């Protein structure tokens, strides 16, 4: 035990004052003249015995009262432990220790009253019973402390992680949550600024000789280390100053303060679980080195401080992650303390852009895109209105307003706003949606987007008749969109016999629709077209078995055809009952949109009455199947060179009534996605949410082997691509617009993308202490919400826990007992009417 005011202990001598007063002011017997001396003598003996016991109890209470006052002023501290009884065992045991004497007292007194007897005898017995039961209570409390309470507290007091020396140097790791939610501003300060202020003040109070390492949750250091490794495509690495950033212990307060002041928010962050584990590993490594240098003794008190707003998004609450973190903490028995410094706001308020969706990722030159955004918030007042503005960057990079809309928000629900940006000119267009009025969390008040602008790719539709190609043509290039110049594709119909005269290099994709046969020369031309990056689609919607001019499998199974096709044709069948298309392959780019939209609607319910049985090649992939018992392939893909070919086993028209797919409103989506995949536009995305695993890939129309990535702050970073077809871009994590510029022979290439706040970072829901107990383990951490509370928690762990509140509680109890005994000391015995005895 340690004392904050040890000199006050001399006041314990005052406990002798009641003894002196008791001896000096001892009550003297008073003589009475009474004839019945025998009766008086008996009663005198009973009264003397009763008063003697009362004197003893009153003396003990007054001595305890003075002793507790002195101890309270001295403010003793005990080794850190949980001194309050725990539920249910310890609390129920404590209640039982008080209940047993009380029940015995009530039962015995009731029994004596029923027996009858003189009143002074009953009073004497009652006094003796009270004294005996008092001793019994003391014994029961001693047994309770020795059986349940004492061993548990003693184990906590003797834990090697406790009982550290107050002035011993500290080896601490300061972990800062630098996720975007720490940008939340309250009372003119962000949560990160509050964390930095508390850390700076606490640093000043660390003992002399202490050392501190500072860790943040930003993943830029991880990315930088990865950039130092050789690139898988280029075989080269790129130097980056951030790659030389290591976490070290520093003893210089100036260096530590500079590191704390340099902390910045990063929208791409790792979880605090990993950061705490890194901090513990860092302490363990330093402890091993220090122990070797100090002949087996560690002179430091090891501590970890986590400065965070305690939002759920900052932690990983998965079972494996939680168990790993708790195991790492339990393994560090030498840890002097784990402190969670809560800088968050109890009831946050925020309005922001929850999600942003574009109608198209790529539009034709002069085309339009529809931007749909969901706006929501927490802690809102009723009927809150917000205005959303649309801005599009011009050629000079200046944001130009293009429209606005007002939304009304309610707690617990999101409002949707839709705005249109038209007249877009390429090669890329970048813009943003902004909430006109800001709130405490600024990062989600802006939603950035990027749209690629390019001429509509040309698609050659080869079909025996225009009526067989019209369904695909209207799905890809509706007449109204063509007139407006906004069609996504430019389609040209050509009969099969004219295919030899066509210049295939003018098209991005060729689709064969119910073509009966092709010459070997045409198959060879199509193979070369695909190898150069073109797309070939084959729709098998006819058969010589059913139609005289239908498809002849011998042409499709020839060697020249099989050099480019993904499968061989067997026979065409008619199915009763009909089968259906299974489009649930969410991993394939050609069908991923259906998964994003929640399914294919009634397209998956349209009858398929006829289709070709196909046998996929060894280098082919089955993309979709039919729902029949055999699950026959419906759509097969094959990659050849820089292009790809797709083979559909049924029709995409109604001429021969092979199926009812064109009768579905989702038919347009299917054809659009398949054609987009053939021209290599499906799967492209230019608008992302920031995340640690983000990998941006761009697909230039011409090879680009060297490029530069321009970050929102204007800084540039070089990049390389081995084949020039796919550009893998490393993202720094800053929110906003990025530009990608070709270098060398491809210096005319311009691309870009946008980065928005991760939806998880908008979740300001906070963890409760029960959640922290599950994450870190009960009693394995200390929670503080400001600097003063942090200092108290640290004092409890280093010096011990102050028992001032407990002493005051005991002082109050003893004072009440003393007051009760003193008031009842000279109470007169009331005459009792006892059955069978005198009154």
C-alpha positions in Angstrom: 0.0 0.0 0.0 1.2 3.5 -0.8 -0.1 6.8 0.7 -0.5 10.1 -1.0 -0.4 12.0 2.4 1.6 9.6 4.7 2.2 12.3 7.4 -1.5 12.3 8.2 -1.0 8.8 9.7 0.2 10.4 12.9 -3.5 11.3 13.4 -4.2 7.6 14.2 -3.1 8.5 17.7 -6.3 10.3 18.1 -8.0 6.9 18.2 -6.9 6.7 21.8 -9.0 9.6 22.8 -12.2 7.5 23.1 -10.3 5.1 25.4 -9.2 7.9 27.7 -12.7 9.4 27.8 -14.1 6.0 28.4 -11.9 5.5 31.5 -12.2 9.0 32.8 -15.9 9.4 32.3 -16.9 5.9 33.4 -20.4 5.9 34.8 -20.6 5.7 38.6 -23.3 3.7 40.3 -26.0 5.8 42.0 -27.2 4.8 45.5 -30.9 4.1 45.8 -33.0 3.7 49.0 -35.4 0.9 48.2 -36.7 -1.8 50.5 -36.7 -4.6 47.9 -32.9 -4.8 47.8 -32.8 -8.3 46.4 -34.9 -7.5 43.4 -32.9 -4.3 42.8 -29.6 -6.1 43.0 -30.7 -8.6 40.3 -31.8 -5.9 38.1 -28.6 -4.0 38.7 -26.5 -6.9 37.6 -28.5 -7.2 34.3 -28.2 -3.4 33.6 -24.5 -3.3 34.4 -23.8 -6.2 32.0 -25.9 -4.6 29.2 -24.3 -1.2 29.7 -20.8 -2.7 29.7 -21.5 -4.3 26.2 -22.9 -1.1 24.9 -19.9 0.8 26.2 -17.6 -1.6 24.4 -19.5 -1.3 21.1 -19.7 2.5 21.3 -16.0 2.6 22.1 -15.0 0.5 19.1 -17.2 2.5 16.7 -15.8 5.8 17.9 -12.2 4.5 17.5 -13.1 3.2 14.0 -14.7 6.5 13.1 -11.5 8.5 14.0 -9.3 6.0 12.3 -11.3 6.0 9.0 -11.3 9.9 9.0 -7.5 9.8 9.3 -7.1 7.2 6.6 -9.5 9.0 4.2 -7.4 12.2 4.5 -4.2 10.2 4.0 -5.8 8.9 0.7 -4.1 5.4 0.6 -3.6 3.6 -2.7 -3.7 -0.2 -3.2 -2.2 -2.2 -6.1 -4.5 -2.0 -9.1 -7.3 -4.5 -8.9 -11.1 -4.6 -9.1 -12.0 -4.2 -5.4 -15.7 -4.0 -5.9 -17.5 -7.3 -5.4 -18.5 -9.1 -8.6 -21.9 -10.4 -9.5 -23.2 -12.9 -8.8 -21.0 -15.0 -6.5 -19.3 -12.3 -4.4 -22.3 -10.0 -4.1 -24.7 -12.9 -3.1 -22.1 -14.1 -0.6 -21.8 -10.6 0.9 -25.6 -10.3 1.1 -25.8 -13.7 2.8 -23.2 -12.7 5.4 -25.5 -9.9 6.5 -28.7 -11.8 6.0 -27.8 -14.8 8.2 -27.3 -12.8 11.5 -30.4 -10.7 10.8 -32.5 -13.8 10.3 -31.1 -15.4 13.4 -31.7 -12.3 15.4 -35.4 -12.1 14.3 -36.0 -15.8 15.0 -34.4 -15.8 18.5 -36.1 -12.5 19.6 -39.4 -13.9 18.4 -38.9 -17.1 20.3 -37.9 -15.3 23.5 -41.0 -13.0 23.3 -43.2 -16.1 23.1 -41.5 -17.7 26.1 -42.1 -14.6 28.2 -40.1 -13.3 31.2 -39.1 -10.1 32.9 -38.4 -7.1 30.7 -34.9 -6.4 32.0 -34.0 -10.1 31.4 -35.2 -9.9 27.8 -33.2 -6.6 27.3 -30.0 -8.2 28.7 -30.5 -11.2 26.4 -31.1 -9.0 23.5 -27.9 -7.0 24.1 -25.9 -10.2 24.4 -27.5 -11.6 21.3 -26.6 -8.5 19.4 -23.0 -8.7 20.5 -22.7 -12.4 19.6 -24.3 -11.8 16.2 -21.9 -8.9 15.6 -19.0 -11.3 16.2 -20.8 -13.8 13.9 -21.1 -11.1 11.2 -17.3 -10.4 11.5 -16.6 -14.1 11.2 -18.9 -14.5 8.1 -17.3 -11.5 6.5 -13.8 -12.9 7.1 -14.9 -16.2 5.6 -16.4 -14.5 2.6 -13.2 -12.5 2.1 -11.1 -15.6 2.5 -13.1 -17.9 0.3 -14.2 -15.7 -2.7 -13.2 -12.0 -2.5 -9.7 -12.2 -1.0 -8.1 -14.8 -3.4 -9.5 -13.1 -6.5 -8.2 -9.6 -5.4 -4.9 -11.0 -4.2 -4.4 -12.7 -7.6 -5.1 -9.3 -9.4 -2.8 -7.5 -6.9 0.1 -9.9 -7.5 -0.3 -9.9 -11.3 3.2 -9.1 -12.7 1.5 -6.6 -15.1 0.5 -4.5 -12.1 2.3 -2.9 -9.3 4.7 -0.9 -11.4 6.9 1.8 -10.0 5.6 5.3 -10.2 8.8 7.0 -11.4 10.1 4.1 -13.5 10.8 5.1 -17.2 8.0 4.2 -19.6 8.4 2.5 -23.0 5.1 3.4 -24.7 3.5 3.0 -28.1 1.1 5.7 -29.2 -1.4 4.3 -31.7 -3.4 6.9 -33.6 -6.6 6.2 -35.5 -6.1 8.3 -38.7 -9.1 7.0 -40.5 -11.4 9.5 -42.2 -14.0 9.4 -39.4 -11.4 11.2 -37.1 -12.1 14.2 -39.3 -15.3 14.7 -37.4 -15.3 18.3 -36.1 -16.8 19.1 -32.7 -16.1 22.4 -30.8 -13.9 23.6 -33.7 -11.6 20.6 -33.4 -11.3 17.3 -35.3 -11.1 14.1 -33.4 -7.5 13.7 -34.5 -6.6 17.2 -33.2 -8.1 16.3 -29.8 -6.1 13.0 -29.8 -2.9 14.9 -30.7 -3.5 17.4 -27.9 -4.1 14.7 -25.3 -1.0 12.8 -26.5 1.2 16.0 -26.3 0.0 16.8 -22.8 0.4 13.2 -21.6 3.9 13.0 -23.1 5.0 15.9 -20.8 4.0 13.9 -17.8 5.9 10.7 -18.6 8.9 10.0 -16.2 12.4 11.0 -17.2 14.1 8.5 -19.5 10.9 7.3 -21.2 10.7 6.4 -24.9 7.8 6.5 -27.3 7.0 5.0 -30.7 4.2 6.5 -32.8 2.0 4.3 -35.0 -0.9 5.3 -37.2 -3.5 3.3 -39.1 -2.6 4.6 -42.6 -1.6 1.9 -45.1 0.6 4.1 -47.2 3.7 2.7 -45.6 2.5 -0.8 -46.5 1.8 0.3 -50.1 5.2 2.0 -50.2 6.9 -1.2 -49.1 5.1 -3.1 -51.8 6.2 -0.5 -54.4 9.8 -1.3 -53.5 9.3 -4.9 -54.5 9.7 -5.7 -58.3 6.6 -5.2 -60.3 5.2 -8.5 -61.6 4.7 -7.1 -65.1 7.7 -4.9 -65.5 10.1 -6.7 -63.2 11.2 -3.3 -61.8 10.6 -1.5 -58.6 10.1 2.2 -58.0 11.8 4.1 -55.2 9.5 6.1 -53.0 10.5 8.2 -49.9 7.6 6.8 -48.0 9.0 3.4 -48.3 11.8 4.3 -45.9 9.3 5.1 -43.1 9.9 2.8 -40.1 8.5 2.8 -36.6 11.2 3.5 -34.0 11.3 4.3 -30.3 12.4 7.8 -29.7 13.5 9.3 -26.4 13.6 12.9 -27.6 10.4 14.8 -26.7 11.0 17.1 -29.6 11.2 14.3 -32.1 8.1 12.6 -30.6 6.1 15.8 -30.7 7.2 16.4 -34.3 6.0 12.9 -35.3 2.7 13.5 -33.5 2.2 16.8 -35.3 2.9 15.3 -38.7 0.0 12.8 -38.4 -2.6 13.2 -41.2 -5.9 11.6 -42.0 -6.0 8.8 -44.5 -9.2 7.4 -46.0 -7.5 4.1 -46.6 -6.7 2.6 -43.2 -6.0 -0.7 -41.6 -7.9 -1.8 -38.6 -6.9 -1.0 -35.0 -6.7 -4.7 -34.3 -3.6 -4.9 -36.5 -2.2 -1.7 -35.2 -2.4 -2.9 -31.6 -0.8 -6.2 -32.5 2.0 -4.3 -34.2 2.4 -2.2 -31.1 2.6 -5.2 -28.8 5.1 -6.9 -31.2 7.2 -3.7 -31.2 7.3 -3.6 -27.4 8.1 -7.3 -27.2 11.1 -6.9 -29.6 12.4 -3.8 -27.7 11.9 -5.7 -24.4 14.0 -8.6 -25.5 16.8 -6.3 -26.7 16.7 -4.3 -23.5 16.7 -7.4 -21.3 19.8 -8.7 -23.0 21.6 -5.4 -22.4 20.4 -5.1 -18.8 21.4 -8.6 -17.5 17.9 -10.0 -17.5 16.0 -7.0 -16.1 13.6 -4.7 -17.9 13.9 -1.2 -16.5 10.8 0.1 -18.4 7.1 0.1 -17.8 5.6 -1.1 -21.0 2.3 0.6 -22.1 0.1 1.0 -25.2 -2.1 4.0 -25.8 -4.8 3.9 -28.5 -6.2 7.3 -29.5 -9.5 6.7 -31.4 -13.1 7.8 -31.8 -14.1 4.2 -30.9 -16.2 3.8 -34.0 -17.1 0.2 -35.1 -15.5 0.7 -38.5 -12.0 1.2 -36.9 -12.0 -2.3 -35.5 -12.4 -5.8 -36.9 -14.9 -7.7 -34.9 -14.6 -11.0 -36.8 -14.2 -14.0 -34.6 -10.7 -14.9 -35.9 -9.5 -11.3 -35.7 -10.9 -10.8 -32.2 -9.4 -14.0 -30.9 -6.0 -13.2 -32.4 -6.0 -9.8 -30.7 -7.1 -11.1 -27.3 -4.5 -13.8 -27.6 -1.8 -11.3 -28.3 -2.8 -9.2 -25.3 -2.9 -12.2 -22.9 0.5 -13.3 -24.1 2.0 -10.0 -23.0 2.0 -10.6 -19.2 4.6 -7.9 -18.8 2.3 -5.2 -20.2 1.9 -2.4 -17.8 -1.3 -1.1 -19.3 -3.4 -0.8 -22.4 -5.3 2.5 -22.6 -8.1 3.3 -25.0 -8.4 7.1 -25.2 -11.9 7.9 -26.5 -11.9 11.2 -28.5 -15.3 10.6 -30.1 -18.6 12.4 -29.7 -21.3 10.6 -27.8 -24.1 11.6 -30.2 -22.6 12.4 -33.6 -24.6 14.2 -36.3 -23.8 13.8 -40.0 -25.4 14.1 -43.4 -23.5 12.8 -46.5 -23.5 11.0 -49.8 -24.0 7.3 -49.0 -23.5 6.0 -52.6 -23.0 7.3 -56.1 -24.1 5.3 -59.2 -23.6 6.2 -62.9 -25.9 5.1 -65.7 -22.9 4.3 -67.9 -19.1 4.2 -67.4 -18.5 5.1 -71.0 -20.6 7.4 -73.2 -20.3 8.6 -76.8 -18.8 11.9 -77.6 -21.4 14.6 -76.8 -23.4 12.0 -74.8 -25.0 12.2 -71.4 -24.7 10.3 -68.1 -27.2 10.1 -65.3 -25.8 10.3 -61.8 -27.9 8.8 -59.0 -26.8 9.4 -55.4 -28.3 8.3 -52.1 -28.2 10.9 -49.3 -28.6 9.8 -45.6 -27.6 10.9 -42.2 -27.6 10.2 -38.5 -28.7 12.4 -35.5 -31.0 14.4 -37.8 -33.8 16.7 -36.9 -37.2 16.1 -38.5 -37.8 17.2 -42.1 -34.2 18.3 -42.8 -33.6 19.6 -46.3 -30.3 19.6 -48.2 -29.4 20.9 -51.7 -27.1 18.8 -53.9 -25.2 20.6 -56.7 -23.7 18.9 -59.7 -20.3 20.1 -61.0 -18.4 19.0 -64.2 -14.8 19.9 -64.8 -14.1 21.7 -68.0 -11.0 21.2 -70.2 -9.0 23.5 -67.9 -10.0 21.4 -64.9 -12.3 24.0 -63.4 -15.5 22.8 -61.8 -18.6 24.2 -63.7 -22.1 24.0 -62.1 -24.4 21.9 -64.2 -27.5 21.6 -62.0 -28.9 21.1 -58.5 -31.7 19.3 -56.7 -33.2 19.4 -53.2 -33.8 16.4 -51.0 -35.6 16.0 -47.7 -34.1 13.7 -45.1 -35.5 11.7 -42.3 -33.6 9.7 -39.6 -33.1 6.1 -40.6 -33.9 6.4 -44.3 -32.0 7.6 -47.4 -33.2 10.0 -50.0 -32.3 9.6 -53.6 -31.3 12.4 -56.0 -30.8 12.1 -59.8 -29.0 14.6 -61.9 -27.9 14.5 -65.6 -24.7 15.7 -67.1 -24.9 16.0 -70.9 -22.8 17.3 -73.8 -19.8 15.4 -72.5 -16.5 15.7 -74.4 -13.6 13.3 -74.0 -11.5 11.5 -73.6 -12.5 11.6 -69.9 -14.9 13.8 -67.9 -14.6 14.2 -64.2 -17.1 15.8 -61.9 -18.7 15.7 -58.5 -21.8 16.0 -56.4 -21.6 18.4 -53.5 -23.9 19.0 -50.5 -24.4 22.8 -50.4 -24.2 23.0 -46.6 -21.4 21.3 -44.7 -21.5 19.4 -41.4 -19.0 18.0 -38.9 -17.8 15.2 -41.3 -16.7 16.9 -44.5 -15.3 14.0 -46.4 -18.7 12.5 -47.4 -20.2 15.8 -48.5 -18.6 15.4 -51.9 -19.0 12.4 -54.3 -16.5 12.3 -57.2 -17.0 10.5 -60.5 -15.2 9.9 -63.8 -16.8 9.0 -67.1 -14.9 7.9 -70.2 -16.0 9.6 -73.4 -15.3 7.8 -76.6 -16.8 7.3 -80.0 -19.3 4.5 -80.0 -17.6 1.3 -81.0 -18.7 -0.2 -84.3 -20.3 -3.6 -84.3 -20.8 -5.6 -87.5 -24.0 -7.7 -87.5 -23.7 -10.6 -90.0 -27.1 -12.1 -90.5 -29.1 -13.7 -93.4 -31.8 -11.2 -93.0 -32.2 -7.8 -91.3 -35.2 -9.1 -89.4 -32.9 -11.6 -87.6 -30.4 -8.9 -86.6 -32.9 -6.1 -85.8 -33.4 -7.3 -82.2 -29.7 -7.0 -81.4 -29.4 -3.8 -83.3 -32.3 -2.1 -81.4 -30.8 -3.3 -78.1 -27.4 -1.9 -78.9 -28.3 1.2 -80.9 -32.0 2.3 -80.6 -33.1 4.5 -83.4 -33.9 7.4 -81.1 -30.5 7.3 -79.4 -28.8 7.1 -82.9 -30.7 10.3 -84.0 -29.5 12.1 -80.8 -26.0 10.9 -81.2 -26.0 9.1 -77.9 -26.1 5.4 -78.9 -23.5 3.3 -77.1 -22.8 1.3 -80.3 -22.9 1.9 -84.0 -24.3 -1.2 -85.7 -23.9 -2.2 -89.4 -25.8 -5.1 -90.9 -24.2 -7.3 -93.6 -25.3 -10.5 -95.3 -22.9 -13.5 -94.9 -21.9 -13.5 -98.6 -20.5 -10.0 -98.3 -18.4 -10.7 -95.2 -15.3 -11.3 -97.4 -15.5 -7.7 -98.7 -15.8 -6.1 -95.3 -12.8 -4.4 -93.6 -12.9 -6.1 -90.2 -10.3 -3.6 -88.8 -13.0 -0.9 -88.9 -15.0 -2.7 -86.2 -14.5 -3.6 -82.6 -16.8 -6.7 -82.7 -18.4 -9.0 -85.2 -21.6 -10.9 -84.3 -22.7 -13.8 -86.5 -26.5 -14.2 -86.2 -27.9 -17.5 -87.5 -25.3 -17.7 -90.2 -25.6 -21.0 -91.9 -21.9 -21.4 -92.9 -18.8 -19.5 -93.7 -15.9 -20.2 -96.0 -12.6 -21.3 -94.6 -11.1 -18.0 -95.6 -13.6 -16.0 -93.7 -13.1 -18.2 -90.5 -9.3 -17.5 -90.8 -10.0 -13.8 -91.2 -12.1 -13.8 -88.1 -9.4 -15.6 -86.2 -6.8 -13.0 -87.1 -9.4 -10.3 -86.2 -9.8 -11.7 -82.7 -6.1 -12.1 -82.1 -5.6 -8.4 -82.9 -8.1 -7.5 -80.0 -11.4 -7.8 -81.7 -14.5 -9.6 -80.3 -16.4 -12.4 -82.1 -20.0 -13.3 -81.0 -21.8 -16.3 -82.5 -25.6 -16.7 -82.1 -26.9 -20.1 -82.9 -30.6 -19.5 -83.6 -31.3 -21.8 -86.5 -30.6 -25.3 -87.7 -30.9 -27.3 -91.0 -32.8 -29.8 -88.9 -35.6 -27.3 -88.4 -35.1 -24.7 -91.1 -33.9 -25.4 -94.7 -31.5 -22.4 -94.5 -30.4 -23.1 -91.0 -26.9 -23.5 -89.5 -24.8 -26.4 -90.8 -22.6 -27.8 -88.0 -20.0 -29.1 -90.5 -18.9 -25.5 -91.2 -18.7 -24.6 -87.5 -16.8 -27.8 -86.7 -14.1 -27.4 -89.4 -10.5 -26.8 -88.4 -10.6 -23.2 -89.5 -13.7 -22.5 -87.5 -12.4 -24.3 -84.4 -9.3 -22.1 -84.4 -11.5 -19.2 -83.2 -14.7 -20.8 -81.8 -14.9 -21.9 -78.2 -16.9 -25.1 -78.8 -18.1 -27.7 -81.3 -21.7 -28.1 -82.3 -23.4 -31.4 -81.7 -27.2 -31.4 -82.4 -30.1 -29.0 -81.9 -32.9 -30.2 -79.7 -36.5 -29.2 -78.9 -37.3 -29.3 -75.2 -40.7 -30.0 -73.7 -41.2 -28.6 -71.1 -39.0 -25.6 -71.9 -35.8 -24.8 -70.1 -34.5 -21.4 -68.9 -31.3 -19.4 -68.8 -29.3 -19.5 -65.6 -27.5 -16.1 -65.4 -26.3 -16.3 -61.8 -22.6 -16.4 -62.6 -21.8 -13.2 -60.6 -18.0 -13.5 -61.1 -18.0 -13.2 -64.8 -17.8 -9.6 -66.1 -20.4 -10.2 -68.8 -23.0 -11.2 -66.2 -21.8 -9.3 -63.1 -24.4 -6.5 -63.7 -27.2 -8.9 -63.1 -25.8 -9.8 -59.7 -25.4 -6.1 -58.9 -29.0 -5.5 -59.9 -30.2 -8.4 -57.8 -31.0 -10.8 -60.6 -32.1 -11.0 -64.2 -35.7 -10.3 -63.7 -38.2 -12.1 -65.9 -35.4 -12.9 -68.4 -34.6 -16.0 -66.3 -38.3 -17.0 -66.6 -38.6 -16.8 -70.4 -39.0 -20.1 -72.2 -36.1 -21.6 -74.2 -37.6 -24.3 -76.4 -34.7 -25.0 -78.7 -30.9 -24.8 -78.4 -27.7 -26.5 -79.7 -25.8 -29.0 -77.6 -22.3 -27.8 -77.4 -19.0 -29.3 -76.3 -16.6 -26.8 -74.9 -12.9 -26.8 -75.9 -10.1 -27.3 -73.5 -9.1 -23.6 -73.4 -12.7 -22.4 -73.2 -14.9 -21.4 -70.2 -18.6 -22.0 -69.7 -20.1 -18.7 -68.7 -23.8 -19.7 -68.4 -25.9 -22.9 -68.5 -29.5 -23.9 -69.1 -31.6 -25.0 -66.2 -32.5 -28.5 -67.5 -31.5 -31.8 -65.8 -28.2 -31.9 -67.7 -27.3 -28.2 -67.2 -26.1 -27.9 -70.8 -23.8 -25.0 -71.7 -25.7 -21.9 -72.9 -22.8 -19.4 -73.2 -19.2 -20.3 -73.8 -16.1 -18.0 -73.9 -12.6 -18.3 -75.3 -9.7 -15.9 -75.2 -7.5 -15.7 -78.3 -4.6 -13.4 -78.4 -5.8 -9.9 -77.3 -9.5 -10.6 -78.1 -12.2 -13.1 -77.2 -15.1 -15.0 -78.7 -18.5 -15.9 -77.3 -20.8 -18.7 -78.5 -24.5 -18.6 -77.5 -26.4 -21.9 -78.0 -29.8 -20.3 -78.7 -31.4 -17.5 -80.7 -31.6 -13.7 -80.0 -34.6 -13.2 -82.3 -38.2 -14.4 -82.7 -38.0 -15.4 -86.3 -38.0 -19.2 -85.7 -39.5 -19.0 -82.1 -36.6 -20.8 -80.5 -37.2 -18.8 -77.3 -39.0 -15.9 -75.7 -35.9 -14.0 -74.6 -36.6 -10.9 -76.8 -40.0 -10.5 -75.1 -38.3 -9.6 -71.8 -37.4 -6.1 -70.9 -34.1 -7.4 -69.5 -33.2 -8.6 -73.0 -31.6 -5.2 -73.7 -29.4 -5.6 -70.7 -28.2 -9.0 -71.7 -27.3 -8.0 -75.3 -25.7 -4.7 -74.1 -23.5 -6.6 -71.6 -22.5 -9.3 -74.1 -21.6 -6.7 -76.7 -19.8 -4.6 -74.2 -17.8 -7.6 -73.1 -16.8 -8.3 -76.8 -15.6 -4.8 -77.3 -13.8 -5.0 -73.9 -15.8 -2.3 -72.2 -17.7 -4.5 -69.7 -15.9 -4.5 -66.4 -14.4 -1.1 -66.8 -15.0 1.3 -63.9 -13.6 4.7 -63.2 -15.3 5.5 -59.9 -14.1 3.7 -56.7 -14.4 3.7 -53.0 -11.1 4.0 -51.1 -10.0 0.7 -49.6 -6.8 -1.1 -48.7 -7.2 -3.7 -51.4 -8.1 -1.3 -54.2 -6.6 -2.1 -57.6 -7.6 0.2 -60.4 -7.3 -1.3 -63.9 -7.6 0.7 -67.1 -8.0 -0.8 -70.6 -6.5 1.6 -73.3 -7.7 1.2 -76.9 -4.0 1.1 -78.0 -1.0 -0.3 -76.1 0.4 1.9 -73.3 3.5 0.5 -71.7 4.6 3.6 -69.7 2.4 6.1 -67.9 2.1 8.5 -65.1 -0.5 8.7 -62.4 -1.4 12.3 -61.3 -2.8 12.5 -57.8 -5.4 15.1 -56.6 -2.6 17.2 -55.2 -0.8 17.3 -58.5 2.0 14.9 -57.6 3.0 12.3 -60.2 4.0 8.7 -59.9 5.4 6.6 -62.8 3.9 3.3 -63.8 4.6 0.5 -66.3 2.6 -2.2 -68.1 4.3 -5.2 -69.7 1.7 -5.8 -72.4 0.3 -2.3 -72.6 -3.3 -3.6 -72.6 -4.0 -3.4 -68.8 -2.8 -0.5 -66.7 -2.7 -1.4 -63.0 -2.6 1.8 -61.0 -1.4 2.1 -57.3 -3.6 4.5 -55.4 -2.2 6.8 -52.8 -5.4 7.0 -50.9 -6.2 10.7 -51.2 -9.9 11.3 -52.2 -10.6 13.1 -55.4 -9.8 12.9 -59.1 -6.8 11.1 -60.5 -5.4 11.4 -64.0 -3.4 8.8 -66.0 -1.2 10.1 -68.8 0.7 8.0 -71.3 4.4 8.4 -71.8 6.8 7.7 -74.6 5.1 6.4 -77.7 1.7 6.6 -76.0 2.0 10.2 -74.8 -1.4 11.1 -76.3 -3.2 8.6 -74.0 -5.4 10.2 -71.3 -7.3 8.3 -68.7 -8.4 8.8 -65.2 -10.6 7.7 -62.3 -12.1 9.0 -59.0 -11.8 8.0 -55.4 -14.6 8.4 -52.9 -14.8 7.8 -49.1 -15.4 4.1 -48.2 -18.9 3.6 -47.0 -17.6 2.0 -43.8 -15.9 5.2 -42.8 -19.3 7.0 -42.7 -20.5 4.7 -40.0 -20.1 6.7 -36.9 -21.8 4.1 -34.7 -19.7 3.7 -31.5 -18.5 0.7 -29.6 -19.8 0.3 -26.1 -17.7 -1.1 -23.2 -19.3 -4.5 -23.7 -18.0 -4.5 -27.3 -14.6 -3.5 -26.1 -14.6 -6.3 -23.5 -15.3 -8.8 -26.3 -12.5 -7.3 -28.5 -9.8 -6.8 -25.9 -10.9 -8.9 -22.9 -12.5 -7.9 -19.6 -10.1 -6.0 -17.3 -7.3 -6.0 -19.9 -7.6 -2.3 -20.8 -8.5 1.0 -19.3 -10.9 3.4 -21.0 -10.4 7.2 -20.7 -12.4 10.0 -22.3 -10.2 13.0 -21.5 -6.7 13.9 -20.2 -7.7 14.0 -16.5 -9.4 10.5 -16.7 -6.4 9.2 -18.5 -4.0 10.4 -15.8 -6.2 8.7 -13.1 -6.2 5.5 -15.1 -2.5 5.6 -15.5 -2.0 6.3 -11.8 -4.2 3.4 -10.9 -2.1 1.1 -13.0 1.4 2.4 -12.1 0.9 3.4 -8.4 -2.2 1.5 -7.4 -5.9 2.2 -7.0 -7.0 4.9 -4.6 -9.4 3.5 -2.0 -10.7 6.9 -0.9 -14.3 6.2 -2.1 -14.4 2.9 -0.2 -13.1 4.5 3.0 -15.7 7.3 2.7 -18.4 4.6 2.3 -17.2 2.8 5.4 -16.9 6.1 7.3 -20.5 6.8 6.5 -21.6 3.3 7.7 -19.6 3.6 10.9 -20.9 7.1 11.6 -24.5 6.0 11.3 -23.9 3.0 13.5 -22.2 5.2 16.1 -25.0 7.6 16.0 -27.5 4.8 16.4 -25.7 3.2 19.3 -25.2 6.6 21.1 -28.9 7.5 20.8 -29.9 4.1 22.2 -27.3 4.0 24.9 -29.4 5.3 27.7 -32.8 4.3 26.5 -35.0 3.2 29.3 -36.5 -0.2 29.3 -40.2 -0.1 28.7 -42.3 -2.3 30.9 -43.3 -5.4 29.0 -46.5 -7.3 29.6 -45.4 -10.9 29.5 -47.8 -13.8 29.4 -47.8 -15.7 32.7 -45.5 -13.1 34.4 -45.6 -9.7 36.1 -46.1 -6.6 34.0 
